[in-house]
Amino acid sequence: MAGFHPNEATEAINNASPFYTNMVFESCQDLIDWTQEMGRSFGYIIIIKQRKIRASGLLTKVLLICDRGGTYKSKNISSRNTGTKKINCPFELKGKYSKLYNFWTLSVVCDKHNHEPAEHFEGHAFVMRLSDNETRLVADLTRLNVKPHDILTTLKEQNPENVSTLKTIYNARDKIKMNEKAGKTDIQLLLSFLEEGGYTYFYRANDISNVMEDLFFMHPTSVQLWHAFPYVMLMDATYKTNKYNMPLLEIVGVTPTNLTFCIAFVFMHQEKVFNYTWALNCLKSVVGSYVCPQVIVTDRELALMKACKNVFPNAGHLLCRWHIFESIKKHCRNSIRPLDTLSFFTKSWASLVESQTEETYYYNLARLETLLLEYKVVKDYLHNIWLKSYKHMFVSAWTDRFLSFGNHTNNRAESQHSILKNYLDATQSDLSTCTTFIHKVIRIQLASIKASLEQSKKIMKHRFKPEHFELLWRSVSLHALDIIYNELERCNISDLSCNCQLHVILHSISNIVNTTYFPLWSTPPPMHEQVAIAIGFVNNNHYVRVILREEYLMPPVYLQWNRYRRPQAAAWITPYIDRINLYAQFLNSNHPVPKKDRGEMNSSGHIINQNQSEIQSNSSVFVKTNPNIQLSEPYTPIQIIQLDNSVLSEQ
C-alpha cells in the first residue's frame, strides 16, 4: 500500500524524473513493485543491487539500479562463447525504512540512463522470470506430462503480460527436477520410487563396474490381475525410451472384458537369451510357478522364443501374424510383379494362415505354390524361413488348439508401446522419469479395467434377455456375451446345418448343483473326438478347472437341454446314460431318498419315475464327497466367467 509523506515538499512532484515521488510504502516489496512497474512503463528494467540488514534482522535500506548497470567481472577462464549486457548505466534509486513512522520512502540518486529503452522485454532474463504462482503451475503441468510449448501457452493465456520464452520453461523444468532429486543419483531415485510405489523389483549389476544392467519391476495390482487372468501373455521389446539406449521389454495380459493390462516391465542392456531368461524367471518367482501362462505371443525374436521355452515349457507359443506378414511384404514386394499378382499372393497367404484344418492348409499351400512357380526365391523364402519350422505357431489349424482368446498378433504390446511413448517427451529420459510415466499408464489402465468389470456386473444389455442368457447375466463379461450372441446370430438357428468343429461337454460343479451340458446343435462325432471340461465354483465368486478321473460318474443333464437342443444333438447323451444313472445311484446311496421317488434317465435324456426338482436337490453334493473328482492347480479362474472385482482393490 502507498500513501503520501507528510514532510515531503510538494514541489518534488513537479520534478522532471518520474521516480521523484512523495508517496510512502508500507513494505519494501511494495516499493520495489512500484519502481519496477514504473521502469517497465518507460522501457527500463529495475533490479535490486544491494540490501542493508541490521544485526537484529531488520531491513532498513535497498539500492535499485538499471539491469545494465555495473561492469562485468570475469570469475574464471572459460572456453564458452560468453557476453555481457552490463555497460555501467548510472541510474540508481534508494529506498529507506523509517522506524519512527513505520513506512518506506524512495529517493533518486541518479535518474539518467546511458542507453536507449528496450523495445521488447522478451530478451531480458529478469523480466522473463516466472513468479511463484507461475513456477507452481509449471511444476503441476510438468507432472501431468504437458509439453513445454503448451505450458508456455497456458501461462500467456492466464497472464497476457507474461514475456517468458520456451527456454524459460525448459530451465524451470530442469530446476524443478533438480529439486525433486534432492541430491540423489538417477538410480537411487529410481529404486526409491519403486519402493514407495510398492513395486516388486529385481536388478542385476555388472560384477566389475557395478553398473546396473537389467531391471525387472512389477506393480502390485499387476500381480493380482495375473493371478486372476493367467491365460494369455504377450511380450515385445521397444526402443528409444531412455538416454541409456536400454531396450524395454513389456509383458502384458488380457482381461475377460477384452482390455489389456500391464504385467511387468524389464530394462535390459542386451537382448540375449540370458537376459530374457533372467527376466522371465523374475516374473515366475513373483507370480508363483503354479500360475503359468497357457499361451505366449511374441514376434520372431529367437532369443526371446528360446527363453520362453526354457522358463514356460508347457505354454503354447504363437508368433505374431502381423509381424510375419510385414516381414514377408518387405522381402517379397520387389520380387513379385505385377501388382495384380502381388494382391492375389497377399490373399492366398491370408487364406493359408487362416486354414482351419491340416487338410485345408495343404490344399491352400498347393494353390500358393502354383502361384509362385515363377518366383522361386519367394517360394523358398516362405518355406525355409516360416512354413518349415514355424507353421504350427501361426497357422489356425495348429494355433486353434490353444485357448488364445483371439490373440494372434502382438498388437496389444505394440499399443502399450505407443501409449507409453506418448507420455515420454523425448528419447533422453532417465530411467526414473520413464518409470514415473509407466506408473501413470498403469493407473489409467487400472481405472478402465475397474470400470469394465463393474459394467459387466451391473449392466444388462437388452439383446441378452432371452432365456438361454439368463444364467450368464452379471457372471460373464459383456465382451464374452457379445461373442456368444454373435455366434448365435452366425449360426442362423433356422438352418440345421452347422460346421462347428468344437465338440465339448461341460460339467459345472458347485455346492448348489452339479450339472452336465451337452452341445445343443451339433451331431456327436466319434467318441475319441469328444472333449469334456469340468469347472468348479469356488468361494462363491469364481470358477476353477477341475480334473476328473477316467470313466468318472457324470452329473445329471441340464433340464433345459431337451427343450432347446436340435434333433440331431439328441444322440450326444446315448454313450453316457449308464454313467449318469450311476451318478444318481451314488447320490442316493449317500443321501437316501424314498424308493418311490427314485428314477433313471432314458436314452432321450428324460428322467423316468422321478420328480425333476428332486433330481436337482439330490445332485447337490459338494465336490469333496465325490471320489472321482480331484481339484486342479489352486484358484485358476476361467477367463470367460471370472469377474472377481476384489482383485482390483485400491493400491
C-alpha positions in Angstrom: 0.0 0.0 0.0 1.3 3.5 -0.8 0.5 6.9 0.8 1.9 10.4 1.0 4.9 11.5 3.0 3.6 14.3 5.3 7.0 16.0 5.4 7.9 16.0 1.7 7.8 19.2 -0.2 5.0 19.4 -2.7 7.3 20.9 -5.4 9.0 17.5 -5.7 6.0 16.3 -7.6 6.9 18.6 -10.4 10.4 17.3 -10.8 11.3 16.0 -14.3 12.1 12.4 -13.2 9.1 10.1 -12.9 10.8 8.4 -9.9 10.6 11.6 -7.8 7.6 11.0 -5.6 6.2 11.9 -2.2 4.5 8.5 -1.9 5.2 6.3 1.1 5.1 2.4 1.1 4.0 0.0 3.8 6.7 -2.5 2.8 9.9 -2.8 0.9 8.2 -5.2 -1.6 5.5 -2.5 -2.3 8.3 0.0 -3.0 10.1 -2.5 -5.3 7.0 -3.4 -7.2 6.0 0.2 -7.8 9.5 1.1 -9.0 9.8 -1.9 -11.4 6.4 -1.3 -12.8 7.3 2.4 -13.4 10.6 1.4 -15.1 8.9 -1.1 -17.4 6.4 1.6 -18.5 9.4 3.6 -19.8 11.3 0.6 -21.3 13.8 0.1 -18.5 14.3 -2.8 -16.1 15.0 -2.1 -12.5 16.7 -4.6 -10.3 18.0 -4.8 -6.7 21.7 -4.0 -6.3 22.0 -4.2 -2.5 20.1 -4.7 0.7 21.1 -3.4 4.1 20.0 -5.5 7.1 20.8 -4.7 10.7 22.1 -7.3 13.2 18.5 -7.5 14.6 17.4 -8.8 11.1 15.6 -5.5 10.3 15.8 -4.5 6.6 16.4 -0.7 6.5 17.8 0.2 3.1 17.6 -1.1 -0.5 19.5 0.2 -3.6 17.9 -0.2 -7.0 19.7 0.1 -10.3 19.2 -0.5 -14.0 19.8 -4.1 -15.1 22.5 -2.7 -17.4 24.3 -1.0 -14.5 27.7 -2.1 -13.2 30.5 -3.8 -15.1 31.2 -7.4 -15.9 33.9 -9.1 -13.7 35.1 -12.5 -15.0 35.5 -15.0 -12.2 37.3 -17.8 -14.2 38.6 -18.6 -17.6 36.0 -20.3 -19.7 36.0 -21.7 -23.3 32.4 -20.8 -23.7 31.4 -18.0 -26.1 30.0 -15.6 -23.5 28.9 -12.0 -23.4 27.5 -9.3 -21.1 24.7 -6.7 -21.1 26.3 -4.6 -18.4 27.5 -1.2 -19.7 27.8 0.7 -16.3 24.5 2.5 -16.6 24.5 5.2 -13.8 20.7 5.0 -12.9 20.2 4.4 -9.2 17.4 4.7 -6.6 17.4 4.4 -2.9 14.7 3.1 -0.6 14.8 3.8 3.1 12.8 2.5 6.1 11.5 5.0 8.7 11.3 3.2 12.0 9.6 6.3 13.5 6.7 6.3 11.0 6.9 2.6 10.0 6.9 3.1 6.2 9.3 3.2 3.3 10.3 6.2 1.1 12.0 6.4 -2.2 14.7 8.9 -3.3 16.5 9.3 -6.6 20.3 9.1 -6.7 20.6 9.3 -10.5 17.7 9.2 -13.0 19.9 9.1 -16.1 20.5 6.1 -18.4 23.3 5.7 -20.9 21.3 3.5 -23.4 18.1 3.5 -25.2 15.0 2.0 -23.6 14.1 -1.6 -24.6 11.5 -2.1 -27.4 10.7 -5.6 -26.2 11.1 -7.3 -22.9 11.3 -10.9 -24.2 15.1 -10.9 -24.4 15.6 -9.7 -20.8 16.2 -12.5 -18.3 14.9 -10.6 -15.3 11.5 -9.8 -16.8 11.2 -13.3 -18.2 11.5 -14.9 -14.8 8.4 -16.8 -13.5 6.5 -15.7 -10.5 6.0 -18.1 -7.6 2.5 -18.9 -8.8 3.7 -19.4 -12.3 6.5 -21.7 -11.1 4.0 -23.9 -9.2 1.8 -24.1 -12.3 4.8 -25.2 -14.4 5.6 -27.9 -11.8 2.0 -29.2 -11.8 1.7 -29.2 -15.6 5.1 -30.9 -15.9 3.9 -33.7 -13.6 0.8 -34.1 -15.9 3.2 -34.6 -18.8 2.1 -31.3 -20.5 4.5 -30.4 -23.3 6.7 -27.2 -22.7 5.1 -25.2 -25.5 1.6 -26.0 -24.1 2.8 -24.9 -20.7 4.0 -21.6 -22.2 0.7 -21.1 -24.0 -1.2 -21.6 -20.7 1.0 -19.1 -18.9 0.4 -16.4 -21.6 -3.4 -17.1 -21.6 -3.5 -16.5 -17.9 -1.2 -13.5 -17.9 -1.1 -11.6 -21.3 1.8 -9.5 -20.0 4.0 -12.6 -19.5 7.2 -12.3 -21.6 8.7 -15.8 -20.9 10.0 -17.8 -23.7 10.2 -21.6 -24.3 13.7 -21.6 -22.9 12.4 -20.2 -19.6 10.0 -23.2 -19.4 12.8 -25.7 -20.0 15.0 -24.0 -17.4 12.2 -24.0 -14.9 11.5 -27.7 -15.6 15.2 -28.6 -15.1 15.3 -26.7 -11.8 12.1 -28.5 -10.6 13.7 -31.9 -11.4 16.9 -31.0 -9.6 14.9 -30.0 -6.5 12.9 -33.3 -6.7 16.1 -35.3 -6.9 17.4 -33.8 -3.6 20.9 -34.9 -4.3 20.1 -38.5 -5.2 21.5 -40.2 -8.3 19.2 -41.4 -11.0 19.4 -45.0 -9.8 18.8 -44.0 -6.2 15.8 -42.0 -7.3 14.5 -44.9 -9.4 14.8 -47.5 -6.6 13.3 -45.1 -4.1 10.3 -44.6 -6.4 9.8 -48.4 -6.8 9.9 -48.9 -3.1 7.4 -46.1 -2.4 5.1 -47.5 -5.1 5.0 -51.0 -3.6 6.6 -52.5 -6.7 8.3 -55.8 -6.7 11.6 -55.4 -8.5 14.9 -57.1 -9.2 18.1 -55.8 -10.8 21.5 -57.1 -11.9 24.7 -55.1 -11.8 28.0 -55.7 -13.7 30.4 -57.6 -11.5 33.3 -55.3 -12.4 31.9 -51.8 -13.0 28.9 -52.2 -10.6 26.7 -50.6 -13.3 23.1 -51.7 -13.3 22.5 -53.8 -16.5 19.0 -55.2 -16.1 16.0 -54.1 -14.1 12.7 -56.0 -13.7 9.7 -54.4 -11.9 6.0 -55.3 -11.4 3.2 -53.2 -10.0 1.3 -54.9 -7.0 -2.0 -54.7 -8.8 -0.4 -56.4 -11.9 0.4 -59.4 -9.7 -3.3 -59.7 -8.6 -4.5 -59.3 -12.2 -2.2 -62.0 -13.5 -3.3 -64.4 -10.7 -6.9 -63.8 -11.8 -6.3 -64.0 -15.6 -3.2 -66.1 -16.2 -4.1 -67.2 -19.8 -2.5 -65.2 -22.5 0.8 -63.4 -22.1 2.1 -61.1 -24.9 5.7 -59.8 -25.0 7.5 -57.3 -27.1 10.6 -55.0 -26.7 10.6 -51.3 -27.7 13.4 -48.8 -28.1 14.2 -45.1 -27.8 12.6 -44.7 -24.4 15.6 -43.7 -22.3 19.0 -42.0 -22.7 20.9 -45.2 -22.0 19.5 -46.9 -25.1 18.3 -49.8 -23.0 15.6 -51.9 -24.7 12.3 -52.0 -22.7 10.5 -55.4 -22.6 6.8 -55.0 -22.0 4.8 -58.0 -20.8 1.0 -57.7 -21.0 -2.1 -59.8 -20.4 -5.8 -59.8 -21.3 -8.8 -59.3 -19.1 -12.2 -61.0 -19.7 -13.5 -57.6 -20.8 -11.0 -57.6 -23.6 -8.8 -54.9 -22.1 -5.0 -55.1 -21.9 -3.2 -54.9 -18.5 0.5 -54.5 -17.9 2.1 -57.5 -16.2 5.8 -56.4 -15.9 8.5 -54.2 -17.4 12.2 -55.0 -17.9 15.0 -52.7 -18.9 17.8 -54.8 -20.4 21.2 -53.9 -21.7 21.2 -56.7 -24.2 18.6 -58.8 -26.0 20.2 -62.2 -25.4 18.8 -65.5 -24.2 20.4 -65.0 -20.8 18.7 -61.6 -20.3 15.3 -62.8 -21.4 15.6 -65.9 -19.3 16.6 -63.8 -16.2 13.5 -61.6 -16.8 11.1 -64.4 -17.2 12.5 -66.2 -14.1 11.9 -63.0 -12.1 8.3 -63.0 -13.3 7.9 -66.6 -12.4 9.3 -66.1 -8.9 6.8 -63.2 -8.3 3.6 -64.8 -9.5 4.4 -68.4 -8.5 5.3 -71.4 -10.5 1.7 -72.7 -10.5 0.4 -69.6 -12.2 1.9 -70.1 -15.7 0.6 -68.7 -19.0 -1.3 -71.1 -21.3 -0.4 -69.1 -24.4 2.5 -66.8 -25.1 2.5 -64.5 -28.1 5.8 -62.9 -29.4 7.3 -61.9 -32.7 10.1 -64.0 -34.2 12.8 -62.9 -31.7 14.8 -66.1 -31.4 16.4 -65.3 -28.1 13.0 -64.5 -26.5 11.5 -67.6 -28.1 14.2 -69.8 -26.6 13.9 -68.1 -23.2 10.1 -68.7 -23.2 10.6 -72.4 -24.0 13.1 -72.7 -21.1 11.0 -70.9 -18.5 7.5 -71.9 -19.5 7.9 -75.2 -21.4 4.2 -76.2 -21.1 2.8 -72.9 -22.6 1.7 -72.8 -26.2 3.8 -70.3 -28.2 2.3 -68.3 -31.0 4.1 -65.9 -33.4 2.6 -62.6 -34.3 0.9 -62.8 -37.6 1.2 -59.1 -38.2 5.0 -59.1 -37.8 5.2 -62.2 -40.1 3.2 -60.5 -42.8 5.2 -57.3 -42.6 8.4 -59.2 -42.9 7.1 -61.1 -46.0 5.9 -57.9 -47.6 9.3 -56.3 -47.1 11.1 -59.3 -48.6 8.7 -60.1 -51.5 7.3 -56.7 -52.5 10.1 -56.1 -55.1 10.2 -59.7 -56.3 6.5 -60.2 -57.3 5.3 -58.3 -60.3 2.7 -57.1 -61.5 0.6 -55.6 -58.7 -2.3 -57.9 -59.5 -0.2 -60.9 -58.8 1.0 -59.3 -55.5 -2.5 -58.7 -54.5 -3.5 -62.3 -55.2 -0.4 -63.5 -53.4 -1.5 -61.5 -50.3 -5.0 -63.0 -50.3 -3.6 -66.5 -50.8 -1.2 -66.1 -47.9 -4.1 -64.9 -45.7 -6.1 -68.0 -46.7 -3.2 -70.2 -45.9 -2.7 -68.7 -42.4 -6.4 -69.0 -41.6 -6.7 -72.6 -42.7 -8.9 -74.3 -40.1 -7.7 -77.9 -40.7 -4.5 -79.5 -41.8 -6.2 -80.7 -45.0 -7.3 -77.2 -45.8 -3.8 -76.0 -45.1 -2.1 -78.3 -47.5 -4.8 -77.5 -50.1 -4.1 -73.8 -49.7 -0.4 -74.4 -49.7 -0.6 -76.2 -53.1 -2.5 -73.2 -54.5 0.1 -70.8 -53.2 3.0 -72.8 -54.6 1.3 -72.9 -58.0 1.0 -69.1 -57.9 4.7 -68.9 -57.1 6.0 -71.2 -59.8 7.8 -68.2 -61.5 9.0 -66.8 -58.2 11.3 -69.5 -56.7 13.1 -67.0 -54.4 9.8 -66.1 -52.7 8.7 -69.7 -52.5 12.0 -70.8 -50.9 11.9 -67.8 -48.5 8.3 -68.7 -47.3 9.2 -72.4 -46.9 12.6 -72.1 -45.3 12.0 -69.1 -43.0 8.4 -69.5 -42.0 6.5 -72.6 -43.0 9.0 -75.3 -42.4 9.8 -74.5 -38.8 7.0 -72.2 -37.6 3.7 -73.0 -39.3 2.4 -74.6 -36.1 2.9 -71.2 -34.3 0.8 -69.1 -36.6 -1.5 -71.2 -38.8 -5.0 -71.7 -37.4 -5.0 -75.4 -38.0 -2.5 -75.7 -35.1 -2.9 -72.5 -33.2 -6.7 -73.0 -32.6 -5.8 -75.9 -30.4 -4.7 -73.3 -27.8 -7.1 -71.0 -25.9 -5.7 -67.7 -27.0 -9.0 -65.7 -27.0 -8.3 -64.4 -30.5 -4.8 -63.1 -29.7 -2.9 -64.0 -32.9 -0.9 -60.8 -33.0 1.3 -58.8 -30.7 -0.8 -55.6 -31.3 -1.6 -55.3 -27.6 2.0 -55.0 -26.6 2.6 -52.6 -29.6 -0.3 -50.5 -28.4 1.2 -50.2 -24.9 4.5 -49.1 -26.6 2.6 -46.3 -28.3 0.8 -45.2 -25.1 4.0 -45.0 -23.2 5.8 -43.0 -25.9 3.0 -40.5 -25.9 4.0 -39.7 -22.3 7.7 -39.6 -23.0 8.6 -36.1 -24.2 12.0 -37.2 -25.6 14.3 -40.2 -26.0 16.7 -38.6 -23.5 14.6 -39.5 -20.4 16.4 -41.2 -17.5 15.1 -44.5 -16.1 13.4 -42.7 -13.2 11.4 -40.4 -15.5 10.4 -43.3 -17.7 9.3 -45.4 -14.8 7.2 -42.5 -13.5 5.4 -42.4 -16.8 4.9 -46.2 -16.7 3.3 -45.7 -13.3 0.8 -43.2 -14.7 -0.1 -45.5 -17.6 -0.8 -48.3 -15.2 -3.1 -46.1 -13.0 -5.1 -45.0 -16.0 -5.3 -48.6 -17.3 -6.4 -49.9 -13.9 -9.3 -47.3 -13.8 -10.5 -48.6 -17.2 -10.4 -52.2 -16.1 -12.3 -51.5 -13.0 -15.0 -49.7 -15.0 -15.3 -52.5 -17.5 -15.6 -55.2 -14.8 -18.2 -53.1 -12.9 -20.2 -52.6 -16.0 -20.2 -56.3 -16.7 -21.6 -56.9 -13.2 -24.2 -54.1 -13.3 -25.3 -53.6 -16.9 -27.6 -56.0 -18.7 -27.9 -55.3 -22.5 -31.4 -55.7 -23.9 -30.3 -58.2 -26.5 -29.1 -60.6 -23.8 -32.6 -61.1 -22.3 -33.6 -64.4 -24.0 -33.8 -67.4 -21.6 -30.6 -69.0 -22.7 -28.6 -66.0 -21.5 -30.3 -65.9 -18.1 -27.7 -67.9 -16.2 -24.9 -65.8 -17.6 -26.2 -62.4 -16.6 -23.7 -60.5 -14.4 -21.5 -63.6 -14.2 -20.0 -63.4 -17.7 -18.3 -60.3 -19.1 -20.3 -58.2 -21.6 -17.5 -58.9 -24.1 -17.9 -62.6 -23.7 -21.7 -62.3 -24.1 -21.2 -60.3 -27.3 -19.1 -63.1 -28.7 -21.8 -65.7 -27.7 -24.6 -63.6 -29.2 -22.7 -63.0 -32.4 -22.0 -66.7 -32.7 -25.7 -67.4 -32.2 -26.6 -65.0 -34.9 -23.9 -66.5 -37.2 -25.3 -70.0 -36.7 -28.7 -68.9 -38.0 -30.9 -71.1 -35.9 -33.4 -71.7 -38.7 -30.6 -73.5 -40.6 -30.0 -77.0 -39.2 -26.6 -77.4 -40.8 -23.6 -76.4 -38.6 -20.0 -76.7 -39.5 -18.6 -76.0 -36.0 -15.7 -78.3 -35.1 -15.9 -77.7 -31.3 -17.4 -80.8 -29.6 -17.3 -80.1 -25.9 -19.2 -81.5 -22.9 -19.2 -79.1 -19.9 -19.6 -80.2 -16.3 -20.4 -77.5 -13.8 -19.7 -78.4 -10.1 -20.7 -76.4 -7.1 -22.2 -76.6 -3.6 -25.6 -75.9 -5.0 -25.9 -78.1 -8.1 -23.8 -80.3 -10.3 -24.8 -80.3 -14.0 -23.8 -81.6 -17.4 -24.2 -79.5 -20.5 -24.3 -81.2 -23.9 -24.0 -79.3 -27.2 -27.4 -78.1 -28.5 -27.0 -78.2 -32.3 -24.2 -80.5 -33.5 -24.3 -84.2 -34.3 -21.9 -86.0 -31.9 -18.6 -87.1 -33.5 -16.8 -90.3 -32.7 -16.1 -90.8 -29.0 -12.4 -90.1 -29.4 -13.1 -86.6 -30.8 -15.4 -85.6 -27.9 -13.9 -83.4 -25.2 -15.2 -83.0 -21.6 -14.3 -80.0 -19.4 -15.2 -79.7 -15.8 -15.3 -76.4 -13.8 -15.9 -75.9 -10.0 -17.4 -72.9 -8.4 -15.2 -71.7 -5.5 -15.6 -69.2 -2.7 -18.9 -68.1 -4.3 -17.1 -65.8 -6.6 -15.2 -67.7 -9.3 -14.6 -70.9 -11.2 -11.5 -73.2 -11.2 -10.6 -76.0 -13.6 -11.4 -79.5 -12.2 -9.6 -82.6 -13.3 -11.8 -85.7 -13.4 -10.6 -89.3 -13.4 -11.3 -91.6 -16.4 -14.8 -93.1 -16.5 -16.0 -90.7 -13.9 -19.6 -90.6 -12.8 -21.5 -88.0 -14.8 -23.8 -85.4 -13.2 -27.4 -85.1 -14.5 -28.0 -83.2 -17.7 -29.3 -79.6 -17.6 -33.1 -79.7 -17.6 -33.5 -77.2 -20.4 -31.2 -79.2 -22.8 -34.1 -81.3 -24.1 -36.1 -78.1 -24.7 -33.6 -76.2 -26.8 -31.5 -78.9 -28.4 -31.9 -79.8 -32.1 -33.0 -83.3 -33.1 -29.5 -84.3 -34.3 -28.0 -83.4 -30.9 -30.1 -86.0 -29.1 -27.5 -88.7 -29.7 -25.0 -86.9 -27.5 -26.4 -88.4 -24.3 -26.6 -92.0 -25.5 -23.0 -93.2 -24.7 -23.2 -91.6 -21.2 -26.6 -92.9 -19.9 -25.0 -95.5 -17.7 -22.6 -93.1 -16.1 -25.4 -90.6 -15.5 -27.5 -93.2 -13.8 -24.6 -94.5 -11.7 -24.0 -90.9 -10.5 -27.7 -90.8 -9.4 -27.2 -94.1 -7.6 -24.1 -92.8 -5.9 -26.1 -89.8 -4.6 -28.9 -92.0 -3.4 -26.5 -94.2 -1.5 -25.0 -91.2 0.3 -28.3 -89.3 0.6 -31.1 -91.9 0.6 -34.5 -90.8 -0.8 -37.8 -92.7 -0.8 -37.8 -95.6 -3.2 -40.9 -94.3 -5.0 -39.0 -91.0 -5.8 -36.0 -92.7 -7.4 -35.7 -92.8 -11.1 -33.4 -93.3 -14.1 -32.6 -91.4 -17.2 -33.6 -92.9 -20.6 -31.7 -92.5 -23.9 -33.6 -89.3 -24.7 -32.3 -87.6 -21.6 -35.6 -87.7 -19.7 -36.0 -88.9 -16.1 -38.2 -91.9 -15.6 -40.2 -92.1 -12.3 -38.6 -89.2 -10.6 -39.5 -85.7 -9.6 -37.5 -83.1 -11.5 -36.9 -80.9 -8.5 -35.8 -83.9 -6.5 -33.1 -84.7 -9.0 -31.8 -81.1 -8.7 -31.7 -81.2 -4.9 -30.2 -84.7 -4.7 -27.4 -83.7 -7.1 -26.3 -81.0 -4.6 -23.2 -82.9 -3.5 -20.1 -81.0 -2.5 -17.0 -81.7 -4.6 -15.1 -83.3 -1.8 -17.8 -86.0 -1.4 -17.2 -87.4 -4.8 -14.2 -89.7 -5.0 -13.9 -89.2 -8.8 -13.0 -85.6 -8.5 -9.6 -84.0 -8.0 -9.2 -80.3 -7.9 -6.6 -79.0 -10.3 -4.0 -76.3 -9.6 -5.4 -74.0 -6.9 -7.5 -71.0 -7.9 -7.1 -70.9 -11.6 -10.2 -69.0 -12.7 -11.8 -69.5 -16.1 -11.5 -66.3 -18.1 -14.9 -66.2 -19.8 -16.6 -66.5 -16.5 -14.3 -64.9 -13.9 -15.4 -61.4 -12.8 -13.9 -61.2 -9.3 -13.6 -57.4 -8.8 -11.8 -58.0 -5.4 -8.5 -58.3 -7.2 -8.7 -54.7 -8.1 -8.7 -53.2 -4.6 -7.1 -49.7 -4.3 -3.3 -49.8 -4.1 
